[in-house]
């Protein structure tokens, strides 16, 4: 099976899951492709929609990390914009 990947627009107050798979997450890469509005960051939660959004990705910034293969699940990754909308690209390995 191919790794979940794509480019999506995310909006403020409407978090989206990057995967529906409940498999353990092995690797995640997210890039905020917004170049026009310097204040529009992407916010990432690693514990579902009700979780805290402590990971902040500025415009043209990126984040990547590895899961431990047991505790962090692919369907626990949610992203939203902090101001109106922004576009991200992502890859998840499971």
QUIQUIJO-V572764 format. One record per residue. SS is DSSP state (alpha for helix, beta for strand, coil for the rest). Layout:
BEGIN
ss = <SS,SS>
END
This chain:
BEGIN
ss = <coil,coil,coil,coil,beta,beta,beta,beta,beta,beta,beta,beta,coil,beta,coil,beta,beta,coil,coil,coil,coil,coil,coil,beta,coil,coil,beta,beta,beta,beta,beta,beta,coil,coil,coil,coil,coil,coil,coil,coil,coil,beta,beta,beta,beta,coil,coil,coil,coil,coil,coil,coil,coil,coil,beta,beta,beta,coil,coil,coil,coil,beta,beta,beta,beta,beta,coil,coil,coil,coil,coil,coil,beta,alpha,alpha,alpha,coil,beta,beta,beta,beta,coil,coil,coil,beta,beta,beta,beta,beta,beta,beta,beta,beta,coil>
END
